[in-house]
């Protein structure tokens, strides 16, 4: 038994209300799957959500501090190693649902294989298993968030976790990312889309027509002197139009660059967690 994780949670001042908001995304998956077993249940936020929804549930966690907090909330939690518990305590098939959030990343691949074998053992036929884990495709998670937890072992991306579930005899239903845990990129990494004004071509053409009409009027009344007609006005209009066209191209290219940058930043800052849903 240990208190490392609970001490770490206290030190980092993790907000249980935020945790409940994030975990609420998975609650509908267990509406008709009682009883539910949560592995690595921590302080019991998800168990509390299940209880509030009238879904019978039990938790198991090896951190004594976590178990104390969960029991203080009146939750049914066993203080034990989750992998050993799955293979030793419950008889085969008593649970319609098994859930674990941010747990498999604390285990080696061999331990995950044993965990999933145990899940397959305690899951009733047709029961549902959901595993949630940090998303290595999210830059913030990959670069620093994951490594702050001293008990993390390694990442499990979706293809690998799906593979391990299938190896254990579980049928993968679907996988994805949690939209409730998608803070997006830091505000300072984004920029306002540049303003692309309307083209100036029509305005320049209108001004050029007025110059031509003015010259025609002067010529009809004999006021223009041969050899001194202001061709410069047309040349100037041409130059202005070329500059306007190039400015338009530049601003549109800047807009395209902004959109590419926006896609890159949002691609780097994906949802903080992924999940796999499998059936026993």
NORFENKA-V51656 format. One record per run of one state. SS is the DSSP state (alpha for helix, beta for strand, coil for the rest). FROM is the first residue (numbers start at 0). TO is the last residue. Records with the same first field share a line. If there is no record, write none. Layout:
SS = FROM-TO, FROM-TO
This chain:
coil = 0-0, 2-2, 12-14, 30-34, 39-43, 52-55, 61-61, 72-75, 79-80, 88-93, 101-102, 106-107, 134-137, 148-156, 167-169, 177-177, 181-185, 189-199, 220-229, 268-271, 279-279
beta = 1-1, 35-38, 56-60, 62-62, 76-78, 94-100, 122-133, 170-176, 272-278
alpha = 3-11, 15-29, 44-51, 63-71, 81-87, 103-105, 108-121, 138-147, 157-166, 178-180, 186-188, 200-219, 230-267
